């Protein structure tokens, strides 16, 4: 009997590890700062978006099957990430804004944010072909919680995990989105192969979910700004860490297939994919695929900002990506959303109760103080993307495609060679 119960728990953990409380535990792999990468700025205590008080994050991770892709059956390497600006306990809206560095992607609900400047729903991130079911699940979740308002425009964003995941099989179901929402909590945030980031690739390596934060000193009000990314963009030849083009020097970890198929799996350049046992011993790189990835970036702050100021913050995300070599490529959906948890109860958009007075007082950061937040946005974005890469684990998915995690030993050696390694 006990053996059966243990097997049941193990199966649940493989499909939904966060349901067993893993959300609060940090992955065993060291984070980027612990590797000696010299990031700038002062992070909050968790170096995560949840350093912004009230923000909660939840995940559902789906991993099952292996071998040849069979649409509708798998293999499955995907999931859902949920960010709740004020947590599950609050139905109040937040001032918000969004910006697209390149628009080859999707984020629902942004027309109303652009028009009214208020975010009334959680933010969820998943894969490209599961946006619809996740959006509908958010509506159901809000109805069950008796949230104010006659209707809502849920914000659901995506990146494509179509190489490692049977994305066309649409394995993300309503219950998975509901689980991500219900599991959301404050505290440490898991990174790498988790939630919507499970099957994603980043800058030619295994990518996924990453987070970071920056905090001002007490004499500057001690405001916090946090970032969470779902990283699935970029090229290995272009990526820079601590200013060094590390991807050009790391060898033996190019994408490959663990087992050859007939007919062969082909790369985006039309060539047969290299087989991993051959690839890992190569001292030169295989030709890169054209970039067709994306990145979603969520920025949170407790500083009192109005929507126009949050738009300015969202625009600075691209500068953080630029530090890492991004050009906002044509095939990439680089979409960013920023919100402020200040000014609670001032404006809830369509969800504003009818008995509220017609006007409210708003606190607004002085424009001359914005530079510090621009800096924090750039620093935290760079940090969070690197965390997504450094925390990720090598993954083999559909059609035996294998995406390698960035090798920490080679990364440290390269940074040391160029005098950029900060010894712990």
C-alpha positions in Angstrom: 0.0 0.0 0.0 2.7 2.4 1.0 4.6 1.6 -2.2 1.5 2.5 -4.3 1.1 5.8 -2.5 4.8 6.6 -3.0 4.5 5.8 -6.7 1.4 8.0 -7.0 3.2 10.9 -5.3 6.2 10.5 -7.7 4.0 10.6 -10.7 2.3 13.8 -9.5 5.7 15.4 -8.9 6.8 14.6 -12.5 3.7 16.3 -13.9 3.3 19.2 -11.4 6.3 19.5 -9.1 5.0 22.8 -7.7 2.0 21.0 -6.2 4.4 19.4 -3.7 5.7 22.8 -2.4 8.7 23.0 -4.7 7.9 26.6 -5.6 9.6 28.0 -2.5 12.8 26.0 -2.8 15.7 27.2 -4.9 17.1 24.9 -7.5 20.3 23.1 -6.5 22.3 24.8 -9.3 24.1 28.0 -8.2 22.6 31.3 -9.4 24.6 33.5 -11.7 26.1 35.7 -8.9 27.2 32.6 -7.1 29.2 31.7 -10.3 31.1 34.9 -10.0 29.3 36.9 -12.8 29.9 40.5 -11.9 26.4 42.1 -12.0 25.9 45.7 -11.1 23.3 47.1 -8.6 22.0 46.0 -5.3 19.4 43.2 -5.3 16.6 42.7 -2.8 16.9 39.8 -0.3 15.6 37.2 -2.7 16.9 38.8 -5.9 13.4 38.0 -7.3 10.3 39.7 -8.5 8.7 38.7 -5.2 11.0 41.2 -3.4 8.2 43.6 -4.4 5.8 43.3 -1.5 2.5 41.6 -2.5 3.7 40.0 -5.7 3.1 36.2 -5.9 4.3 33.7 -8.5 3.0 30.2 -9.2 3.8 27.5 -11.7 2.5 24.3 -13.3 5.2 22.2 -15.0 4.3 19.5 -17.5 6.9 16.9 -18.5 6.1 13.5 -19.9 7.0 11.1 -22.6 10.1 10.8 -24.8 11.1 9.9 -28.4 9.5 10.7 -31.7 6.9 13.5 -31.8 3.3 12.3 -32.2 1.0 15.3 -32.2 -1.5 15.0 -29.4 0.5 12.4 -27.5 3.9 14.1 -26.9 6.6 14.3 -25.7 5.4 17.1 -23.4 7.8 19.8 -22.1 5.7 22.8 -21.3 3.7 24.6 -18.5 2.2 27.8 -17.1 3.6 30.6 -15.1 1.3 33.0 -13.1 2.2 36.4 -11.7 -0.3 38.0 -9.3 0.5 41.7 -8.8 -1.2 42.0 -5.4 -1.5 38.3 -4.6 -4.5 36.1 -4.4 -6.0 38.0 -1.5 -6.6 41.3 -3.4 -8.8 42.1 -6.3 -7.5 45.6 -6.7 -6.0 46.7 -10.0 -2.6 48.2 -10.6 -1.3 50.9 -12.9 0.4 49.2 -15.9 1.9 49.7 -19.3 3.3 47.4 -22.0 5.8 47.7 -24.8 7.0 45.5 -27.7 10.6 45.5 -28.7 9.6 43.3 -31.6 6.0 42.2 -32.0 6.3 38.6 -33.4 4.5 37.3 -30.4 1.3 37.6 -28.4 0.2 39.2 -25.1 -3.6 39.4 -24.7 -5.4 42.2 -22.9 -2.9 44.9 -23.8 -5.3 47.1 -25.8 -7.2 48.1 -22.7 -3.9 48.6 -20.7 -2.8 50.9 -23.5 -6.1 52.8 -23.4 -6.8 53.0 -19.6 -3.4 52.2 -18.0 -4.9 49.7 -15.5 -4.2 46.0 -15.2 -7.2 44.1 -13.6 -6.1 40.5 -13.9 -3.1 38.2 -13.1 -0.4 37.8 -15.8 0.1 34.3 -17.1 2.8 33.0 -19.5 2.6 29.7 -21.4 3.4 28.4 -24.9 2.3 30.0 -28.2 -0.6 27.6 -28.9 -2.0 27.5 -25.4 -2.8 31.2 -24.9 -6.5 30.7 -25.5 -7.2 28.0 -23.0 -5.1 29.8 -20.3 -7.0 33.0 -20.9 -10.3 31.2 -20.5 -9.0 29.6 -17.3 -8.2 33.1 -15.8 -11.8 34.1 -16.4 -13.1 31.0 -14.6 -10.7 31.6 -11.8 -11.8 35.2 -11.3 -15.5 34.3 -11.6 -15.1 31.6 -8.9 -13.5 34.2 -6.6 -16.3 36.6 -7.2 -14.0 39.3 -8.5 -15.5 42.8 -9.2 -16.4 43.8 -12.7 -18.8 42.8 -15.5 -15.9 41.4 -17.6 -12.1 41.4 -17.9 -9.3 41.2 -20.4 -6.9 38.7 -19.0 -3.2 39.2 -19.8 -1.7 36.0 -21.2 1.6 36.0 -23.0 3.6 33.3 -24.8 6.8 32.0 -26.2 7.2 29.0 -28.5 8.5 25.7 -27.1 7.8 23.9 -30.4 11.3 22.3 -30.7 11.3 20.4 -27.4 7.5 20.2 -26.8 4.6 18.7 -28.8 3.2 22.2 -28.9 0.6 21.4 -31.5 -0.8 18.8 -29.2 -2.0 21.5 -26.9 -1.3 19.7 -23.7 -1.9 22.7 -21.5 -5.4 22.4 -20.1 -7.6 24.7 -18.1 -6.8 22.9 -14.9 -3.1 23.5 -15.4 -3.6 27.3 -15.5 -5.9 27.1 -12.5 -3.1 25.2 -10.6 -0.6 27.8 -11.5 -2.9 30.5 -10.1 -3.8 28.7 -7.0 -0.1 27.8 -6.2 1.1 31.4 -6.5 2.9 32.6 -3.4 5.5 35.0 -2.2 9.1 34.0 -1.3 11.9 32.5 -3.4 11.0 31.8 -7.1 12.1 28.7 -9.0 14.1 29.3 -12.1 15.1 27.4 -15.3 13.0 24.5 -16.5 9.8 25.5 -14.7 6.3 26.7 -15.6 5.8 28.3 -19.0 9.6 28.2 -19.3 9.9 24.4 -19.1 10.6 23.8 -22.8 12.2 27.1 -23.8 15.7 27.9 -25.2 17.6 31.0 -24.6 20.6 32.4 -26.6 21.4 29.0 -28.0 21.3 27.2 -24.7 18.5 25.7 -22.5 16.5 28.6 -21.1 13.2 29.1 -19.3 12.2 31.2 -16.3 14.5 33.7 -14.6 14.0 36.5 -12.1 15.9 39.3 -10.3 15.4 42.5 -8.4 17.1 45.8 -7.5 16.5 47.9 -4.4 17.3 51.6 -3.7 19.0 52.5 -0.4 16.8 53.8 2.5 17.9 57.4 1.8 16.3 57.1 -1.6 13.0 55.7 -0.2 14.1 52.1 -0.5 11.9 51.3 -3.4 12.2 47.9 -5.1 11.9 46.9 -8.7 11.7 43.2 -9.8 11.8 41.4 -13.1 10.6 38.0 -14.2 11.4 36.6 -17.7 10.4 33.7 -19.8 13.5 33.5 -22.0 13.3 31.9 -25.4 15.1 34.3 -27.7 18.6 35.0 -29.1 21.5 33.4 -30.8 24.6 31.7 -29.3 26.9 33.8 -31.5 25.3 37.0 -30.2 24.9 36.4 -26.5 27.1 38.3 -24.1 27.5 37.7 -20.4 29.3 40.4 -18.4 30.0 42.0 -21.8 31.9 38.9 -23.1 30.6 37.0 -26.2 30.8 33.7 -24.3 28.6 31.7 -26.8 31.3 32.0 -29.5 33.9 30.3 -27.2 31.8 27.6 -25.5 32.2 24.3 -27.4 30.5 20.9 -27.4 27.1 22.1 -26.4 25.2 23.0 -29.6 21.6 21.8 -30.0 21.5 18.2 -31.4 19.4 15.1 -31.4 20.1 12.3 -29.0 19.0 9.7 -31.5 18.8 9.9 -35.3 15.4 9.4 -37.0 14.5 8.3 -40.5 13.7 10.6 -42.1 16.1 12.8 -40.2 15.1 15.8 -38.1 16.3 19.0 -39.7 17.5 22.3 -38.3 16.0 25.6 -39.3 18.6 25.9 -42.0 17.3 22.7 -43.6 20.3 20.5 -42.7 20.0 17.2 -40.8 20.4 17.8 -37.1 23.8 16.7 -35.7 23.7 13.7 -33.5 24.7 14.4 -29.9 27.4 11.8 -29.4 29.2 13.3 -32.4 28.4 16.9 -31.5 29.7 16.9 -27.9 33.3 16.1 -29.1 33.3 18.9 -31.8 35.6 21.8 -31.3 33.7 24.0 -33.8 30.1 25.1 -33.9 27.4 23.7 -36.2 25.6 26.4 -38.3 23.1 28.3 -36.3 19.4 28.4 -36.9 17.8 31.7 -37.8 16.5 33.3 -34.6 12.7 32.6 -34.2 12.4 32.8 -30.4 10.8 35.2 -28.0 11.0 36.7 -24.6 8.3 37.9 -22.2 9.5 40.3 -19.4 7.3 41.3 -16.5 8.5 44.3 -14.4 7.0 45.1 -11.0 7.8 48.0 -8.6 6.4 49.4 -5.4 7.3 52.9 -6.4 4.3 55.2 -7.1 4.3 55.3 -10.9 1.5 56.3 -13.3 1.0 54.5 -16.6 3.1 56.9 -18.7 6.0 56.3 -16.3 5.5 52.6 -16.5 5.6 52.8 -20.3 9.1 54.4 -19.9 10.1 51.6 -17.6 8.9 48.9 -20.1 10.9 50.6 -22.9 14.1 50.2 -20.9 13.8 46.4 -20.8 15.2 46.3 -24.3 18.4 48.1 -23.1 19.0 45.2 -20.6 18.6 42.7 -23.5 20.9 44.8 -25.6 23.6 44.4 -23.0 23.3 40.7 -23.7 23.6 41.1 -27.4 19.9 41.2 -28.5 18.9 43.0 -31.6 15.2 42.3 -31.2 15.3 40.0 -34.2 12.5 39.8 -36.8 11.5 36.3 -35.7 11.3 37.2 -32.0 8.3 38.3 -29.9 10.0 40.6 -27.3 7.0 41.9 -25.3 7.3 43.6 -21.9 4.7 44.7 -19.3 5.4 46.8 -16.2 3.1 47.5 -13.2 3.2 49.4 -9.9 1.7 48.1 -6.7 1.5 51.6 -5.3 -1.8 53.7 -5.3 -3.9 50.7 -4.2 -7.6 51.4 -4.7 -7.2 54.5 -6.8 -8.4 52.9 -10.1 -9.6 49.4 -10.8 -10.6 50.0 -14.4 -13.7 48.2 -15.5 -13.7 46.4 -12.1 -14.1 49.7 -10.1 -17.1 49.3 -7.7 -20.0 51.7 -8.6 -20.0 53.2 -5.1 -16.5 54.6 -5.5 -16.1 58.5 -5.6 -15.5 59.8 -9.1 -12.0 61.1 -8.4 -9.1 59.9 -6.3 -5.7 61.3 -5.3 -2.7 59.7 -7.0 0.9 59.6 -5.8 3.4 60.0 -8.7 7.2 59.7 -8.7 8.8 62.9 -9.8 10.2 62.6 -13.3 13.7 63.6 -12.1 13.8 60.4 -10.0 13.2 58.0 -12.9 16.8 57.5 -13.9 17.4 55.3 -10.9 14.5 53.0 -12.0 15.7 53.0 -15.6 19.1 51.7 -14.3 17.4 49.1 -12.1 15.3 47.9 -15.0 18.3 47.4 -17.2 20.3 45.7 -14.5 17.5 43.4 -13.3 16.6 42.3 -16.9 20.2 41.3 -17.6 20.4 39.5 -14.3 17.1 37.6 -14.8 17.9 36.4 -18.3 21.3 35.1 -17.1 19.5 33.4 -14.2 17.2 31.7 -16.7 20.2 30.3 -18.5 22.3 29.4 -15.4 19.5 27.6 -13.6 18.3 25.6 -16.6 19.0 21.9 -16.9 19.9 20.1 -20.1 16.7 18.8 -21.6 15.9 16.1 -24.3 12.4 16.6 -25.8 10.4 15.8 -28.9 12.1 14.0 -31.8 15.1 13.5 -29.4 16.0 17.2 -29.7 18.5 18.0 -26.9 19.1 21.5 -25.6 22.2 21.9 -23.4 22.4 24.0 -20.3 25.1 26.6 -20.5 28.2 24.8 -19.0 29.2 26.6 -15.8 32.8 25.4 -15.9 33.4 26.8 -19.4 31.5 30.0 -18.6 33.6 30.7 -15.6 36.8 29.9 -17.5 36.0 32.3 -20.3 35.0 35.1 -17.9 38.2 34.5 -16.0 40.3 34.7 -19.2 38.9 38.1 -19.9 39.3 39.3 -16.3 35.5 39.4 -15.7 35.1 36.7 -13.1 34.3 37.9 -9.6 35.5 35.2 -7.3 32.9 34.3 -4.5 
